[in-house]
């Protein structure tokens, strides 16, 4: 028999360890001697050399699974955490060790097998990349898909693209983390185009833009007369995506009651139509968020079981400030693209203008950069943009001890208020706050609501006070 890989189970609960062993053997994996503690695991690793370790975080004894994970990282052995604990302190400590995934107890066989397959493939590719860096002349092989509109050759972008290639043809759920404006929807579209579902629909839904009272109907559909105002039957977004992919942006904004129904879709591939019968759906799910969902889980704002079902293969869309070597490529790309759209003769930027771009931190990320180039092209009367000047926001650097003690929300709120006042509280359209901030209007509206920003309550002299929080 051709075995897939050799797996070590480190779990001090006999029943759970035994169930995992049976499951893995049935799926043609070889299983090492089960370890009940870190000390026994170390001995088994030296003797049996596993390909991957399923590792419980909390073990009996002085040493935890996190302690063992550090050894596994040094030995370059892949590992997946097993945990029934969603406390933030454990999640933060575990995340630092860079596992290949988390499996929440109780386990579902399908989730385990999918995560194992993805983790083993990812680890194999990482080893190949390491060898390639040590020997650059070696042929890396692999999928040479040309990513649509994904510009950049920085290490964060190459890593992201590599991960996208790995999971494109899988059916695994994908969760994309990243700040606003980093291109999370672009990532989802490219994964869809590389998948076996590329000939079917990609349906995008911005969860933050949907009113809470309508979001369930929007996602799952309703029958005529299902509620007051339901004058006609409605086909939900999941049904519209049948055979294809659904992209749920701002997934952290889903109300808790809708989260439970979304969990059913992931588990049972079935939707609950309002006023009608349940329906089976064949849809791949890609979700995205700019929030820290682990914190939301701890705070009770996001279901832990849904988080773990979604987070089988997380992707990180890097902020622009972490890949500044891509800025010249992006600037030239947007000049070529937008000059053609606007029928402009602008063809490049001066060295000074490029230096301005490189010196800026880009809080609005790629969307802010594109908007800046677009405005500059519209205003330019020469073929060269000599400077971006006042079109570029230059937030003041903190110069007092109190500035460093402000929370991220305080800084964000003050910046958004300043922009709104600058554009006379115009939210959308040319010169509006959404364009200046480089974010979508629904996203800005969501931030206004979360940060409790209302025009009638604010004066130009308003500052952020600690009492707000």
C-alpha positions as CSV (number, residue, x, y, z in Angstrom):
1,X,0.0,0.0,0.0
2,X,1.2,3.5,-0.8
3,X,0.8,5.6,2.4
4,X,0.2,9.3,2.2
5,X,2.4,10.4,5.1
6,X,3.5,9.5,8.7
7,X,1.6,11.3,11.4
8,X,2.4,11.7,15.1
9,X,-0.6,12.3,17.4
10,X,0.3,14.2,20.7
11,X,-2.8,14.0,22.8
12,X,-3.2,13.1,26.4
13,X,-7.0,12.2,26.1
14,X,-7.1,8.5,25.3
15,X,-10.5,8.5,23.6
16,X,-9.7,11.5,21.3
17,X,-6.2,10.1,20.4
18,X,-7.7,6.7,19.6
19,X,-10.4,8.2,17.4
20,X,-7.8,10.2,15.5
21,X,-5.6,7.1,15.0
22,X,-8.6,5.1,13.6
23,X,-9.6,8.0,11.3
24,X,-6.0,8.5,9.9
25,X,-5.4,4.8,9.3
26,X,-8.7,4.5,7.5
27,X,-7.5,7.4,5.2
28,X,-4.2,5.6,4.4
29,X,-1.9,7.6,6.7
30,X,0.7,5.9,8.8
31,X,0.5,6.7,12.5
32,X,3.4,6.8,14.9
33,X,3.2,5.6,18.5
34,X,0.8,8.0,20.2
35,X,2.5,10.4,22.6
36,X,0.7,11.5,25.8
37,X,3.3,14.2,26.8
38,X,6.0,16.4,25.4
39,X,8.8,14.2,26.8
40,X,7.5,11.0,25.2
41,X,6.8,12.9,21.9
42,X,10.5,14.0,21.7
43,X,11.6,10.4,22.0
44,X,9.1,9.2,19.3
45,X,10.1,12.0,17.0
46,X,13.8,11.0,17.2
47,X,13.0,7.4,16.6
48,X,10.1,7.5,14.0
49,X,10.7,10.8,12.2
50,X,7.1,11.9,11.4
51,X,6.1,14.0,8.5
52,X,3.5,16.0,10.5
53,X,2.4,16.3,14.1
54,X,-1.2,16.7,15.4
55,X,-0.5,18.6,18.6
56,X,-2.8,19.3,21.5
57,X,-2.0,22.7,23.0
58,X,-2.8,21.8,26.6
59,X,-1.0,18.6,27.8
60,X,-0.5,17.0,31.2
61,X,2.9,17.9,32.7
62,X,5.0,21.0,32.9
63,X,5.5,21.4,29.1
64,X,2.7,22.3,26.7
65,X,2.1,21.7,23.0
66,X,3.4,25.2,22.4
67,X,6.8,24.2,24.0
68,X,7.0,21.2,21.6
69,X,6.0,23.4,18.7
70,X,9.3,25.3,19.1
71,X,11.3,22.1,18.7
72,X,9.2,21.0,15.7
73,X,10.0,24.4,14.0
74,X,13.7,23.9,14.6
75,X,13.5,20.4,13.1
76,X,11.4,21.7,10.2
77,X,8.5,19.4,11.0
78,X,5.0,20.5,10.1
79,X,2.4,20.6,12.9
80,X,-1.3,21.4,13.4
81,X,-2.7,22.4,16.7
82,X,-5.6,20.5,18.4
83,X,-7.5,22.7,20.9
84,X,-10.8,23.0,22.7
85,X,-9.7,26.3,24.2
86,X,-10.4,29.6,22.5
87,X,-8.9,31.9,25.1
88,X,-6.9,34.8,23.6
89,X,-3.8,34.1,25.6
90,X,-3.5,30.6,24.1
91,X,-4.3,31.7,20.6
92,X,-1.7,34.5,20.7
93,X,1.0,32.2,22.1
94,X,0.2,29.4,19.6
95,X,0.1,31.8,16.6
96,X,3.6,32.9,17.2
97,X,4.9,29.4,16.5
98,X,3.5,29.5,13.0
99,X,1.4,26.3,12.8
100,X,0.0,24.9,9.6
101,X,-3.5,25.1,11.1
102,X,-5.8,24.8,14.0
103,X,-8.4,22.1,14.6
104,X,-11.1,22.8,17.1
105,X,-12.5,20.1,19.3
106,X,-14.7,18.2,18.7
107,X,-13.2,17.2,15.3
108,X,-15.0,16.5,12.1
109,X,-13.4,13.9,9.9
110,X,-13.7,15.9,6.7
111,X,-12.1,19.0,8.3
112,X,-9.1,16.9,9.6
113,X,-8.5,15.2,6.3
114,X,-8.7,18.5,4.3
115,X,-6.4,20.3,6.7
116,X,-3.9,17.5,6.7
117,X,-3.8,17.5,2.9
118,X,-3.3,21.2,2.7
119,X,-0.7,21.3,5.5
120,X,1.4,18.5,4.0
121,X,1.3,20.1,0.5
122,X,2.1,23.6,2.0
123,X,5.0,22.2,3.9
124,X,6.4,20.4,0.8
125,X,6.2,23.6,-1.1
126,X,7.9,25.5,1.7
127,X,10.8,23.0,1.7
128,X,11.0,23.4,-2.1
129,X,11.2,27.2,-1.8
130,X,13.9,27.0,0.8
131,X,15.9,24.8,-1.5
132,X,15.3,27.2,-4.3
133,X,16.6,30.2,-2.2
134,X,19.7,28.2,-1.4
135,X,20.1,27.2,-5.0
136,X,18.4,30.0,-7.1
137,X,19.4,28.3,-10.4
138,X,17.2,25.3,-9.6
139,X,14.0,24.9,-11.5
140,X,11.1,25.7,-9.2
141,X,8.4,24.3,-11.5
142,X,4.8,24.8,-10.4
143,X,1.8,26.7,-11.6
144,X,2.8,29.7,-13.7
145,X,-0.7,31.3,-13.7
146,X,-0.5,35.0,-14.5
147,X,-2.3,36.7,-11.7
148,X,-4.8,39.2,-12.9
149,X,-4.0,42.7,-11.7
150,X,-1.9,41.4,-8.8
151,X,1.2,43.6,-9.2
152,X,4.4,43.0,-7.3
153,X,7.4,40.8,-6.8
154,X,8.1,41.5,-3.1
155,X,8.5,38.5,-0.7
156,X,5.0,39.0,0.9
157,X,3.4,39.0,-2.6
158,X,5.3,36.0,-3.8
159,X,4.4,34.1,-0.7
160,X,0.7,35.0,-1.1
161,X,0.6,34.0,-4.7
162,X,2.3,30.7,-3.9
163,X,-0.3,29.9,-1.2
164,X,-3.1,30.9,-3.7
165,X,-1.8,28.4,-6.3
166,X,-1.7,25.6,-3.7
167,X,-5.3,26.0,-2.7
168,X,-6.9,27.1,-5.9
169,X,-8.0,23.6,-7.1
170,X,-9.0,22.5,-3.6
171,X,-12.5,22.8,-2.2
172,X,-11.2,24.0,1.1
173,X,-12.8,27.2,2.6
174,X,-10.5,30.2,2.5
175,X,-10.3,33.1,4.9
176,X,-8.4,36.2,3.8
177,X,-7.1,38.6,6.4
178,X,-6.0,42.1,5.5
179,X,-6.5,45.8,5.9
180,X,-9.0,47.8,3.8
181,X,-7.7,48.6,0.4
182,X,-5.2,45.7,0.1
183,X,-7.1,43.8,-2.6
184,X,-8.9,41.0,-0.8
185,X,-11.6,40.7,-3.4
186,X,-8.9,40.6,-6.1
187,X,-7.3,37.6,-4.3
188,X,-10.7,35.9,-4.2
189,X,-11.3,36.5,-7.9
190,X,-7.9,35.0,-8.8
191,X,-8.4,31.9,-6.7
192,X,-11.7,31.4,-8.4
193,X,-10.2,31.9,-11.9
194,X,-7.5,29.2,-11.1
195,X,-10.1,26.8,-9.6
196,X,-12.1,24.0,-11.2
197,X,-15.1,26.3,-10.8
198,X,-13.8,29.1,-13.1
199,X,-16.5,28.5,-15.7
200,X,-19.2,29.1,-13.1
201,X,-20.2,32.3,-11.3
202,X,-18.2,34.2,-8.7
203,X,-20.8,36.0,-6.5
204,X,-19.4,38.8,-4.2
205,X,-21.2,40.0,-1.1
206,X,-20.2,42.8,1.1
207,X,-21.6,41.8,4.5
208,X,-21.0,45.3,6.0
209,X,-23.2,46.9,3.3
210,X,-26.3,44.8,4.0
211,X,-28.8,45.9,6.6
212,X,-29.1,43.4,9.4
213,X,-32.8,42.9,8.8
214,X,-32.2,41.9,5.1
215,X,-28.9,40.0,5.2
216,X,-30.5,36.6,5.8
217,X,-32.9,37.0,2.9
218,X,-30.0,38.3,0.7
219,X,-27.8,35.3,1.4
220,X,-30.3,32.5,1.6
221,X,-33.3,33.8,-0.3
222,X,-37.0,33.8,0.6
223,X,-40.4,32.6,-0.7
224,X,-43.2,35.0,-1.5
225,X,-45.0,36.0,1.6
226,X,-42.3,34.8,4.0
227,X,-42.4,38.1,5.8
228,X,-44.1,41.5,5.6
229,X,-42.9,43.1,2.3
230,X,-41.9,39.8,0.6
231,X,-44.0,40.4,-2.4
232,X,-42.0,38.1,-4.7
233,X,-39.8,35.1,-4.4
234,X,-36.1,35.9,-4.0
235,X,-33.1,33.7,-5.0
236,X,-30.3,34.2,-2.5
237,X,-26.7,34.8,-3.2
238,X,-25.7,31.2,-2.3
239,X,-28.1,29.8,-4.9
240,X,-26.8,32.4,-7.4
241,X,-23.3,31.0,-6.9
242,X,-24.4,27.3,-7.5
243,X,-21.5,25.4,-8.9
244,X,-19.2,28.3,-8.5
245,X,-17.7,30.5,-5.7
246,X,-19.2,32.9,-3.2
247,X,-17.0,35.7,-1.8
248,X,-18.2,37.1,1.6
249,X,-16.3,40.3,2.3
250,X,-16.3,41.8,5.8
251,X,-17.5,38.4,7.2
252,X,-16.9,39.7,10.8
253,X,-20.0,42.0,10.3
254,X,-22.4,39.0,10.1
255,X,-24.9,39.0,13.0
256,X,-24.6,36.1,15.4
257,X,-28.0,34.5,14.3
258,X,-26.9,34.6,10.7
259,X,-23.5,33.1,11.6
260,X,-25.2,30.0,12.9
261,X,-27.1,29.5,9.6
262,X,-23.9,30.2,7.6
263,X,-22.2,27.5,9.7
264,X,-24.8,25.0,8.6
265,X,-23.9,25.8,5.0
266,X,-20.3,25.0,5.6
267,X,-21.1,21.8,7.6
268,X,-24.0,20.4,5.6
269,X,-23.8,22.2,2.3
270,X,-27.4,23.2,2.8
271,X,-29.2,26.6,3.0
272,X,-32.4,27.5,5.0
273,X,-34.6,29.5,2.7
274,X,-36.9,31.9,4.6
275,X,-40.5,30.6,4.3
276,X,-39.4,27.6,2.3
277,X,-37.6,24.3,2.3
278,X,-33.9,23.7,2.9
279,X,-31.9,23.4,-0.3
280,X,-28.6,21.7,-1.0
281,X,-26.0,23.9,-2.6
282,X,-22.7,23.2,-4.3
283,X,-20.7,26.4,-3.5
284,X,-17.1,27.1,-2.5
285,X,-16.8,29.7,0.2
286,X,-14.1,32.4,0.3
287,X,-14.4,35.0,3.1
288,X,-12.4,38.1,4.0
289,X,-12.1,40.4,7.0
290,X,-10.1,43.4,8.2
291,X,-11.0,42.6,11.8
292,X,-9.2,40.4,14.3
293,X,-11.6,37.5,14.4
294,X,-9.7,35.8,17.2
295,X,-10.5,38.8,19.5
296,X,-14.1,38.8,18.3
297,X,-14.3,35.1,19.2
298,X,-13.0,35.8,22.7
299,X,-15.4,38.7,23.1
300,X,-18.4,36.6,21.9
301,X,-19.0,38.6,18.7
302,X,-18.0,35.8,16.4
303,X,-18.7,32.1,16.8
304,X,-15.7,30.0,17.6
305,X,-16.9,27.0,15.6
306,X,-17.6,29.1,12.6
307,X,-14.1,30.7,12.9
308,X,-12.4,27.3,12.9
309,X,-14.5,26.0,10.0
310,X,-13.6,29.0,7.9
311,X,-10.0,29.3,8.9
312,X,-8.9,26.0,7.4
313,X,-6.5,27.8,5.1
314,X,-5.9,31.5,6.0
315,X,-4.3,33.9,3.6
316,X,-2.9,37.3,4.5
317,X,-3.1,40.2,2.1
318,X,-0.1,42.3,3.0
319,X,-0.4,46.1,3.6
320,X,1.4,48.3,1.1
321,X,3.8,49.7,3.8
322,X,5.2,46.1,4.1
323,X,6.0,45.8,0.4
324,X,7.3,49.2,-0.6
325,X,9.6,47.6,-3.2
326,X,6.4,47.0,-5.3
327,X,5.5,50.7,-5.3
328,X,7.3,51.6,-8.6
329,X,5.6,48.7,-10.4
330,X,2.2,49.7,-9.0
331,X,2.6,53.4,-9.9
332,X,3.6,52.6,-13.5
333,X,0.8,50.0,-13.8
334,X,-1.8,52.6,-12.6
335,X,-0.4,55.3,-14.9
336,X,-0.6,53.0,-17.9
337,X,-4.1,51.8,-17.0
338,X,-5.7,55.1,-16.0
339,X,-4.1,57.3,-18.7
340,X,-5.7,55.0,-21.2
341,X,-9.1,55.2,-19.5
342,X,-8.9,59.0,-19.3
343,X,-7.3,59.5,-22.7
344,X,-4.4,61.3,-21.1
345,X,-0.8,61.7,-22.2
346,X,0.7,61.2,-18.7
347,X,3.3,58.4,-19.0
348,X,5.4,58.5,-15.9
349,X,6.3,60.3,-12.6
350,X,9.4,62.2,-11.7
351,X,12.1,61.0,-9.3
352,X,10.8,63.4,-6.8
353,X,7.2,62.2,-7.1
354,X,8.4,58.6,-6.8
355,X,10.3,59.4,-3.7
356,X,7.2,61.0,-2.2
357,X,5.4,57.7,-2.8
358,X,8.2,55.7,-1.2
359,X,8.3,58.0,1.9
360,X,4.5,57.6,2.6
361,X,3.0,54.9,4.7
362,X,-0.2,54.3,2.7
363,X,-2.9,53.8,5.4
364,X,-5.4,53.3,2.6
365,X,-3.1,50.8,0.8
366,X,-3.3,50.0,-2.9
367,X,-6.8,51.6,-3.3
368,X,-5.4,54.9,-1.9
369,X,-2.4,54.7,-4.3
370,X,-4.7,54.1,-7.3
371,X,-6.9,57.0,-6.3
372,X,-3.9,59.3,-5.9
373,X,-2.6,58.4,-9.4
374,X,-6.0,58.8,-10.9
375,X,-6.5,62.3,-9.4
376,X,-3.0,63.3,-10.5
377,X,-3.7,62.2,-14.1
378,X,-6.9,64.2,-14.2
379,X,-5.2,67.4,-12.9
380,X,-1.9,67.0,-14.9
381,X,-1.2,69.2,-17.9
382,X,2.1,67.6,-18.6
383,X,3.2,64.1,-19.6
384,X,5.2,63.7,-16.4
385,X,3.7,64.0,-12.9
386,X,6.4,66.1,-11.2
387,X,5.0,66.0,-7.7
388,X,1.9,64.7,-5.9
389,X,2.0,67.7,-3.6
390,X,-1.1,68.5,-1.6
391,X,-3.0,65.6,-3.2
392,X,-1.1,63.2,-0.8
393,X,-2.1,63.0,2.8
394,X,0.7,63.4,5.2
395,X,-0.4,62.5,8.7
396,X,1.6,64.3,11.4
397,X,4.0,62.0,13.3
398,X,3.4,61.6,17.0
399,X,5.6,64.0,19.0
400,X,4.2,63.6,22.5
401,X,4.1,60.8,25.0
402,X,0.3,60.9,25.1
403,X,0.2,60.3,21.3
404,X,1.8,56.9,21.7
405,X,-0.8,55.9,24.3
406,X,-3.8,56.4,22.1
407,X,-5.6,53.3,20.8
408,X,-5.8,52.4,17.2
409,X,-9.6,53.2,17.2
410,X,-8.9,56.7,18.7
411,X,-6.3,57.5,15.9
412,X,-8.6,56.1,13.2
413,X,-11.6,58.0,14.5
414,X,-9.7,61.3,14.6
415,X,-8.3,60.8,11.1
416,X,-11.7,60.0,9.6
417,X,-13.3,63.0,11.3
418,X,-10.5,65.3,10.0
419,X,-11.1,64.0,6.4
420,X,-14.8,64.4,6.7
421,X,-14.5,68.0,7.9
422,X,-12.0,68.7,5.1
423,X,-14.5,67.6,2.4
424,X,-17.5,69.2,4.2
425,X,-18.9,65.8,5.3
426,X,-19.2,64.5,1.7
427,X,-19.0,60.7,2.0
428,X,-19.1,59.4,-1.6
429,X,-18.4,60.6,-5.1
430,X,-15.4,62.6,-6.4
431,X,-13.6,64.4,-3.6
432,X,-15.6,62.5,-1.0
433,X,-14.2,61.0,2.2
434,X,-14.3,57.4,0.8
435,X,-12.2,58.4,-2.2
436,X,-9.7,60.4,-0.1
437,X,-9.4,57.6,2.5
438,X,-9.0,55.0,-0.4
439,X,-11.8,52.8,0.9
440,X,-15.3,51.7,-0.4
441,X,-18.3,53.7,0.7
442,X,-20.0,50.7,2.5
443,X,-16.7,50.1,4.4
444,X,-16.6,53.8,5.4
445,X,-20.2,53.7,6.5
446,X,-19.4,50.6,8.6
447,X,-16.5,52.4,10.3
448,X,-18.6,55.5,11.0
449,X,-21.2,53.3,12.7
450,X,-18.6,51.4,14.7
451,X,-16.7,54.5,15.8
452,X,-19.9,56.3,16.6
453,X,-19.1,59.2,14.2
454,X,-22.1,61.5,13.6
455,X,-22.0,64.9,12.0
456,X,-24.4,66.5,14.4
457,X,-22.3,65.5,17.4
458,X,-19.0,66.7,16.2
459,X,-17.4,70.2,16.1
460,X,-14.1,71.1,14.4
461,X,-12.5,71.4,17.8
462,X,-13.6,67.9,19.0
463,X,-10.8,65.7,20.1
464,X,-10.8,62.1,21.2
465,X,-11.2,61.5,24.9
466,X,-10.5,58.4,26.8
467,X,-14.1,58.5,28.1
468,X,-15.3,57.6,24.6
469,X,-14.1,54.1,25.2
